[in-house]
Amino acid sequence: DWQADGEVQLQTHLTVSPNTIAYRDAELAITPLRITGPDCNISEPNVRIASSGSYDVNTSQFQSDSTTITTATLNARAQPIAVAFKNGSPQVSATVDFASRIEDLLKIVDSGAAPSAGGELSARLNLSGGDGKHRLQSDIVVDKFVVYDQATSVPNRNVSANIQPAGAASLWNEPRLTVASDVTYETASDSVRIAKMQVNGNKWKATTTGRIDEVATAMNAKLTGALDCDWEQLLAKHRQLIGDGLNISGSGPHPFQLSGPLLTTASASGTSNDTLLSRLDGKLQLSWNSADIYGLQAGQAKIDTRLKSGVFRIAPLDIPVSEGRLTAAPRLLLNSEPMMFVLPAGPVIENVRLSPDMCQGWLKYVAPMLADSTRVDGRLSMAVTSTKVPLDNWQEMKSVGTLAIHSADVRPGPLAQQFLEIAEQIKAIIRKSGSNIINPEEAWMKIDDQTVAFQVSLGRVHHDSLEIRVRDLVIRTRGSVGMDESIDLIAEVPVQDSWIKDDRLLGAFRGEVIQIPISGTLSKPKVDRNIFANLARQVGTSAGTKLLENELQNQLQRLFRK
């Protein structure tokens, strides 16, 4: 039900003649104005309307040289306004300038919620037409445009307050947003024909044409257009979400099509029985000149996407990257709660060349022994059996897959260097000889053909049995790396027969695998001091072994004091 109340005062100078009714200096004041209804809540402490105009009885034409409306929410001026009635159909012509704040306008439709967007709005509207066709040409400017993250917005129910949501994070910012459009509404068909609509932002623009039918109910759209955007600028706005590993150059254009209702329908109970995104059908072709996709180097490419039934699908990819292929068919489930990024089972990358960027990025979580390696030579592939990433919290992603390394030579990074020094000390103690210092600038870790299973859950990447070799040292790792780079690893060092040879006193070590628990972070690993007791249990408790245990403890403690 609609309700309205307020105190109304009107004063004017009125002149009446046989052919003309004229008024001047008319002032209408409503104090206060309150209007409530479905999805509407207007509360204005003071509304003032000032106007001068006339009505010609012979021509049935009304004209006003100037009409202004002033409220706490908006200021508007129309000059001139002309309305002529021919055969019962109005012919309208007007130019309207108005200014407001987006926050204040949004409170009209939901006064109890924190604004979802903000900005200083100014517009010029030119209206014309008649005989069932009404044309609107508009130029709109929004300064300091922002879309807020509603998950962090703080509700504010003070309708008249000039506020920005306290503590609200922004999802999208534009220093200036402009919209230019030319549309015509046809009364008989209840449809809008869009001759032109162009939206300009910072280093991007979108243009569209088409029509919208059933304007009063579903607003069924059929639009075509193109998006031009500077990839570098677009990605820079979302670094917090995507990180620094994704870099794309190019600007488009990216053609699109969109059809379907722009309003949701309601059931008899008044609740939405269908989500908007599930009813829209769209296509978008993306392109770039070059891309660095988390260490994977790609040249020029085009990608076809489709929105249907609430799912945004990327057509199966087959893009040359880093001398291999990027092969996947990712999807965005926009109708799920929360929205979800999904990779179906299958290969993701095939036979790509390893790079230092990979080792400094995503690869260090799956294969921590390769973390921060600066020189690499080899190839790898990756496949997944399932991957799901909530868009509102990517750290809750779940994924299961395999990493296949097709042999590689890798210069050890800081973490691998510490593992190698521990292994070298163990070897030296067992052989009762001095240890050889491993120079990371000269040593190469050898990784033979192998497949490493991995699993991502609860913000950690778990892997099983990655094996590397340096000369006669072998190290196998298993465990997990957190998204915060914390580590919980076990390094296994098999005792090699070449260390023992025919020494009977060292025979107790034959076939042993020494386990080294490591915690801390990728940049600051910490050895578990229980390694020494565990080693004693592994090799026995003879007096000779006890001496070796004590010596090993001294060597490791000296190593980790570096």
C-alpha positions in Angstrom: 0.0 0.0 0.0 1.1 3.5 -0.8 0.9 6.2 1.8 1.9 9.9 1.6 1.7 12.8 4.1 3.1 16.2 4.6 2.0 19.9 5.0 1.5 21.6 1.7 1.7 25.4 1.0 1.3 27.0 -2.4 1.5 30.6 -3.5 1.6 32.1 -7.0 0.5 35.0 -9.2 -2.3 33.8 -11.5 -3.6 35.5 -14.7 -6.6 34.1 -16.4 -7.9 35.2 -19.9 -10.2 33.6 -22.4 -7.3 31.9 -24.3 -4.6 31.7 -21.7 -4.0 30.6 -18.1 -0.7 31.9 -16.9 1.1 31.7 -13.6 4.4 33.2 -12.3 6.6 32.9 -9.3 4.7 29.9 -8.1 6.2 28.2 -5.0 5.1 24.9 -3.7 6.4 23.8 -0.3 5.9 20.4 1.3 7.2 20.2 4.9 8.0 17.3 5.4 7.2 14.9 2.6 6.9 11.2 3.4 6.0 8.6 0.8 6.1 4.9 1.4 5.2 2.0 -0.7 6.6 -1.3 -2.2 10.4 -0.8 -2.5 10.1 2.9 -1.9 10.7 5.1 1.1 11.0 8.8 0.5 11.5 11.0 3.5 12.3 14.7 2.7 12.3 17.3 5.5 11.7 20.1 3.0 10.6 20.0 -0.7 10.4 23.2 -2.7 9.2 23.6 -6.3 9.4 26.9 -8.1 7.9 27.5 -11.5 6.5 30.0 -14.0 4.5 29.0 -17.0 1.2 29.1 -19.1 -1.4 27.0 -20.7 -2.9 28.0 -24.1 -6.5 26.9 -24.3 -6.7 27.1 -28.1 -3.7 24.9 -28.8 -3.9 22.7 -25.7 -0.2 23.5 -25.0 1.5 24.0 -21.7 4.9 25.7 -21.5 7.2 26.6 -18.6 10.4 28.5 -19.1 11.8 27.4 -15.8 10.9 24.9 -13.1 13.2 23.9 -10.2 12.9 21.2 -7.6 15.0 21.4 -4.4 15.2 18.7 -1.8 17.8 17.2 0.5 18.2 14.4 -2.0 18.4 16.2 -5.3 18.3 19.5 -7.1 16.7 19.7 -10.6 16.0 22.4 -13.1 13.9 22.0 -16.2 14.0 24.7 -18.9 12.1 24.9 -21.0 9.2 22.4 -20.7 6.6 22.1 -23.5 3.6 19.8 -23.5 1.0 19.8 -26.3 -2.0 17.5 -26.5 -3.0 16.3 -29.9 -5.8 13.7 -30.3 -5.5 12.9 -26.6 -1.8 12.1 -27.0 0.8 14.3 -25.2 3.7 15.7 -27.2 6.5 16.4 -24.7 9.7 18.4 -25.0 12.0 19.3 -22.1 15.6 19.7 -21.0 16.3 18.7 -17.4 19.5 19.1 -15.4 19.7 17.5 -12.0 22.3 16.6 -9.4 22.3 14.2 -6.5 24.4 11.6 -4.6 24.0 7.9 -5.4 23.9 7.0 -1.7 20.9 9.3 -1.2 19.0 7.9 -4.2 19.6 4.3 -3.1 18.1 5.1 0.3 14.8 5.7 -1.5 14.5 2.0 -2.4 16.1 0.6 0.8 16.4 3.1 3.7 17.5 0.5 6.2 20.6 -0.9 4.4 24.1 0.6 4.0 24.5 2.0 0.5 25.8 -0.5 -2.1 27.3 2.3 -4.2 28.3 6.0 -4.0 29.3 9.0 -6.0 28.4 12.5 -7.0 25.8 12.4 -9.8 25.0 15.1 -12.4 23.0 14.6 -15.5 21.3 16.4 -18.5 18.2 14.8 -19.9 16.6 15.8 -23.2 13.0 14.5 -23.6 11.0 14.7 -26.8 8.3 12.8 -28.6 4.6 12.0 -28.9 2.1 9.7 -30.7 3.2 6.8 -28.5 7.0 7.3 -29.0 9.1 9.1 -26.4 12.8 9.8 -26.9 15.3 10.3 -24.1 18.8 11.5 -24.8 21.0 11.6 -21.6 24.5 12.6 -20.6 25.3 11.4 -17.0 28.5 12.0 -15.0 29.3 10.3 -11.8 32.4 11.6 -9.9 34.1 9.4 -7.2 32.0 6.4 -8.2 32.4 3.4 -5.9 30.7 0.1 -5.4 31.0 -1.2 -1.8 31.6 -4.7 -0.6 28.3 -5.4 1.2 30.0 -8.1 3.3 32.0 -5.4 5.1 29.4 -2.5 5.0 28.0 -1.3 8.3 24.2 -0.7 8.2 23.1 2.9 8.8 19.5 3.7 9.1 19.8 7.5 9.3 18.2 8.3 6.0 19.2 11.9 5.9 22.8 11.5 7.0 25.6 12.3 4.6 27.6 9.2 5.2 29.9 6.7 3.5 29.5 3.2 5.1 32.0 3.0 8.0 34.5 0.2 7.5 33.2 -0.7 4.1 35.7 -2.0 1.6 35.2 -1.0 -2.1 34.9 -3.6 -4.9 35.1 -1.0 -7.7 36.3 2.6 -7.9 36.2 5.1 -10.8 37.4 8.7 -10.5 34.8 9.6 -13.1 32.1 7.5 -14.8 30.2 8.8 -17.8 27.1 7.5 -19.5 25.7 8.7 -22.8 22.5 7.2 -24.2 19.8 7.7 -26.9 16.7 5.5 -26.2 13.1 5.6 -27.4 10.1 4.2 -25.5 7.2 2.9 -27.6 4.0 2.9 -25.6 2.0 0.4 -27.7 4.7 -2.4 -27.4 5.9 -1.4 -24.0 9.5 -1.6 -25.3 12.6 0.5 -25.3 14.8 0.8 -28.4 18.5 1.6 -27.6 20.0 3.4 -30.5 23.2 4.1 -28.5 24.5 3.6 -25.0 28.1 4.2 -24.0 29.7 3.9 -20.6 33.2 5.3 -20.1 35.4 4.6 -17.1 39.1 4.9 -16.3 40.9 3.3 -19.3 37.8 1.3 -20.4 34.5 1.8 -22.2 31.4 -0.3 -23.1 29.0 0.4 -25.9 25.7 -1.3 -26.7 22.6 -1.2 -28.9 19.4 -3.3 -28.9 16.0 -3.3 -27.3 14.2 -4.1 -24.1 10.7 -5.5 -24.2 8.0 -5.8 -21.5 9.5 -2.8 -19.7 6.7 -2.7 -17.1 7.3 -6.3 -16.0 10.3 -8.5 -16.9 12.4 -6.0 -19.0 13.4 -8.6 -21.5 16.7 -7.4 -23.1 18.3 -8.2 -26.3 21.6 -6.4 -26.5 24.8 -6.4 -28.5 27.9 -4.4 -28.0 31.6 -4.4 -27.2 33.9 -3.8 -24.2 37.2 -2.0 -24.6 39.4 -2.1 -21.5 43.1 -1.7 -20.6 43.9 -5.1 -19.1 46.7 -3.7 -17.0 44.5 -1.0 -15.4 41.7 -3.6 -14.8 43.9 -6.1 -13.1 45.6 -3.4 -11.0 42.2 -2.7 -9.4 41.9 -6.3 -8.2 45.4 -7.2 -7.1 44.2 -8.0 -3.6 42.1 -10.8 -5.1 44.3 -12.2 -7.9 47.8 -11.4 -6.6 50.8 -10.2 -8.6 51.1 -13.3 -10.8 48.5 -12.5 -13.5 49.5 -9.8 -16.0 47.8 -9.2 -19.4 48.4 -6.6 -22.1 45.9 -5.4 -24.7 42.6 -3.5 -24.8 40.1 -5.2 -27.0 37.5 -4.7 -28.3 35.7 -7.6 -26.7 32.3 -8.2 -28.4 29.3 -9.4 -26.3 25.7 -10.4 -26.6 23.2 -10.4 -23.7 19.5 -11.5 -23.7 17.0 -12.3 -21.0 15.0 -10.5 -18.3 16.7 -7.8 -16.3 14.1 -8.1 -13.5 13.4 -11.1 -11.4 9.9 -12.5 -11.2 8.0 -13.1 -8.0 5.8 -16.0 -6.9 2.4 -15.6 -5.4 3.9 -15.3 -1.9 5.9 -12.3 -3.1 9.3 -13.9 -3.0 11.7 -14.3 -5.9 11.2 -17.7 -7.5 14.0 -17.3 -10.0 17.4 -15.7 -9.8 18.3 -13.0 -12.3 21.6 -14.6 -13.4 20.0 -18.0 -14.0 17.7 -16.5 -16.7 20.2 -14.4 -18.6 22.0 -15.7 -21.7 25.1 -14.0 -22.9 28.3 -14.4 -24.9 31.6 -12.5 -24.5 34.8 -12.9 -26.5 37.9 -11.9 -24.6 41.3 -11.3 -26.2 44.8 -10.1 -25.3 48.1 -9.3 -27.0 50.2 -11.1 -24.4 49.8 -12.6 -21.0 51.9 -13.8 -18.0 49.6 -16.3 -16.3 51.3 -17.0 -13.0 54.6 -17.7 -14.7 53.1 -19.1 -17.9 54.0 -17.0 -20.9 51.3 -16.6 -23.6 51.1 -14.7 -26.9 48.1 -13.3 -28.6 44.9 -15.2 -27.9 41.1 -15.1 -28.1 38.8 -16.8 -25.6 35.0 -17.4 -26.1 32.8 -17.4 -23.0 29.1 -18.1 -22.4 26.6 -17.2 -19.6 23.7 -19.6 -19.4 21.6 -20.9 -16.5 23.7 -19.0 -14.0 27.0 -20.5 -15.1 29.7 -18.5 -16.8 31.6 -20.9 -18.9 35.0 -20.4 -20.7 35.2 -22.5 -23.8 37.8 -25.3 -23.5 41.1 -23.7 -23.8 44.0 -24.8 -26.0 46.5 -21.9 -25.7 50.2 -22.1 -26.4 52.0 -21.2 -23.2 55.7 -21.5 -22.3 56.4 -23.9 -25.1 53.5 -26.1 -23.9 49.7 -25.9 -23.8 47.2 -24.4 -21.4 44.2 -26.7 -21.6 41.2 -26.3 -19.3 37.5 -25.4 -19.3 36.9 -23.3 -16.2 33.5 -22.2 -15.0 32.1 -19.6 -12.7 29.0 -20.8 -10.8 27.2 -17.4 -10.3 24.0 -18.9 -9.0 25.6 -20.8 -6.1 26.1 -19.4 -2.6 28.8 -18.5 -2.4 29.7 -18.0 -6.1 32.3 -20.6 -7.1 35.2 -20.9 -9.5 35.4 -24.6 -10.8 37.9 -26.5 -12.8 36.5 -29.8 -14.2 38.6 -32.9 -14.1 41.3 -33.1 -16.8 44.7 -31.6 -17.8 45.4 -28.0 -17.0 48.9 -27.4 -18.4 50.8 -29.8 -20.6 54.6 -30.0 -21.1 55.3 -26.4 -20.3 58.8 -25.1 -19.7 59.7 -24.4 -16.1 60.6 -20.8 -15.2 61.9 -18.9 -12.1 58.5 -17.0 -12.0 56.7 -20.3 -11.4 59.1 -21.3 -8.7 58.6 -17.9 -7.0 54.8 -18.2 -7.4 52.3 -21.1 -7.3 54.8 -23.9 -7.8 56.5 -23.4 -4.4 53.3 -24.5 -2.7 53.1 -27.8 -4.6 56.8 -28.5 -4.8 58.5 -26.5 -1.9 62.0 -27.8 -2.9 61.7 -25.6 -6.0 60.8 -22.5 -4.0 62.5 -19.3 -5.2 64.9 -21.1 -7.5 66.4 -18.6 -9.9 67.7 -21.0 -12.6 65.6 -23.9 -13.9 65.6 -26.1 -16.9 62.8 -28.7 -17.4 59.2 -29.3 -18.2 56.1 -30.2 -16.3 52.4 -30.9 -16.6 49.5 -30.6 -14.2 46.0 -32.2 -14.1 43.2 -32.0 -11.6 40.4 -34.3 -10.6 38.4 -31.5 -8.9 38.9 -27.8 -8.1 36.5 -25.5 -6.3 37.3 -22.0 -5.2 34.8 -19.8 -3.3 35.0 -16.3 -4.8 34.4 -14.6 -1.5 37.2 -16.5 0.2 39.8 -18.1 -2.1 41.7 -19.5 0.8 38.9 -22.0 1.3 39.6 -23.6 -2.1 39.6 -27.3 -2.5 41.6 -29.1 -5.2 43.0 -32.6 -5.9 45.4 -33.3 -8.7 48.8 -34.4 -9.9 52.0 -32.6 -10.9 54.1 -34.4 -13.5 57.7 -33.3 -13.7 59.3 -34.4 -17.0 62.8 -34.3 -15.6 64.4 -31.0 -14.6 67.7 -29.4 -13.5 67.2 -26.7 -10.8 69.6 -24.5 -9.0 68.6 -24.8 -5.3 66.7 -21.9 -3.7 67.2 -20.9 0.0 64.9 -23.7 1.4 66.4 -26.4 -0.8 69.9 -25.2 0.1 69.2 -25.7 3.8 67.9 -29.2 3.2 71.0 -30.1 1.1 73.3 -28.8 3.8 71.6 -31.0 6.4 71.8 -34.0 4.1 75.5 -33.3 3.5 76.2 -33.0 7.2 74.4 -36.4 7.8 76.5 -37.9 5.1 79.7 -36.5 6.5 78.9 -37.8 10.0 78.1 -41.3 8.8 81.3 -41.4 6.7 83.3 -39.8 9.5 84.7 -37.2 7.1 84.5 -33.5 6.5 81.4 -32.2 4.8 81.5 -30.7 1.3 80.0 -27.2 1.1 77.4 -27.1 -1.6 77.6 -23.9 -3.6 74.1 -23.0 -4.8 75.7 -21.1 -7.7 77.3 -24.3 -8.9 75.1 -27.2 -7.7 72.2 -28.5 -9.7 69.3 -30.5 -8.3 68.3 -33.3 -10.6 64.6 -34.2 -10.7 63.9 -37.3 -12.6 60.5 -38.1 -14.3 58.0 -38.4 -11.5 54.4 -37.6 -10.7 53.5 -35.9 -7.4 50.0 -36.1 -6.0 48.7 -32.9 -4.3 45.7 -31.8 -2.4 44.5 -28.3 -1.4 42.3 -27.9 1.6 41.9 -25.6 4.6 44.3 -23.1 3.2 47.2 -25.6 2.8 48.7 -27.4 -0.2 49.7 -31.0 0.7 52.1 -33.0 -1.5 53.4 -36.5 -1.4 56.9 -37.7 -2.2 58.8 -35.3 -4.4 62.4 -36.6 -4.9 65.5 -34.6 -5.9 69.2 -35.6 -6.3 72.4 -33.7 -5.9 75.4 -35.8 -6.7 75.1 -38.8 -4.3 72.5 -37.1 -2.1 68.8 -37.9 -2.4 66.0 -36.0 -0.6 62.3 -36.8 -0.6 59.8 -34.4 0.8 56.2 -34.7 1.8 53.9 -32.5 3.9 52.1 -29.1 3.3 52.7 -25.5 2.7 50.1 -22.9 3.8 48.9 -20.0 1.7 50.7 -17.8 4.3 53.9 -19.8 3.3 54.1 -21.6 6.7 55.5 -25.1 6.2 55.0 -28.5 7.8 57.3 -30.8 6.0 59.2 -34.1 6.4 62.4 -34.4 4.5 63.6 -38.0 4.1 67.3 -38.7 3.4 68.0 -42.3 2.4 71.5 -43.5 3.5 73.3 -44.5 0.4 75.4 -47.7 0.2 78.3 -45.6 -1.2 78.5 -43.8 2.1 79.0 -47.1 4.0 80.9 -49.3 1.5 82.5 -52.2 3.5 82.7 -50.5 6.8 81.2 -53.0 9.3 80.8 -50.3 12.0 78.5 -48.4 9.7 76.5 -51.4 8.6 73.7 -50.4 11.0 72.9 -47.4 8.8 72.5 -49.6 5.7 69.0 -49.1 4.3 68.1 -46.4 6.8 66.0 -43.4 5.9 66.6 -40.4 8.1 63.5 -38.2 8.6 63.9 -34.5 9.2 60.7 -32.6 10.3 60.8 -29.0 9.2 58.4 -26.2 10.3 58.5 -22.4 10.2 58.1 -20.7 6.8 59.5 -21.1 3.3 61.9 -18.2 4.0 62.7 -19.1 7.6 62.5 -22.9 8.1 63.0 -24.5 11.5 64.3 -28.0 12.2 62.5 -30.2 14.7 65.0 -30.9 17.5 63.3 -34.3 18.1 65.2 -35.5 15.0 68.1 -36.5 17.1 66.0 -38.8 19.4 64.3 -40.2 16.3 67.6 -40.9 14.6 68.8 -42.8 17.7 65.7 -45.0 17.6 66.2 -45.6 13.9 69.9 -46.7 14.1 69.9 -48.4 17.5 71.4 -47.5 20.9 74.9 -48.8 20.7 77.7 -46.7 22.1 79.1 -46.0 18.7 75.7 -44.9 17.4 75.2 -42.7 20.5 78.4 -40.9 19.6 77.2 -40.4 16.1 73.9 -39.0 17.4 75.7 -36.5 19.6 77.9 -35.4 16.7 74.9 -35.1 14.4 73.2 -32.9 17.0 76.2 -30.6 17.2 76.6 -30.3 13.5 72.9 -29.5 12.9 72.8 -27.0 15.8 75.8 -25.2 14.3 74.2 -25.3 10.8 70.9 -23.7 12.0 72.7 -21.0 14.0 73.9 -19.5 10.6 
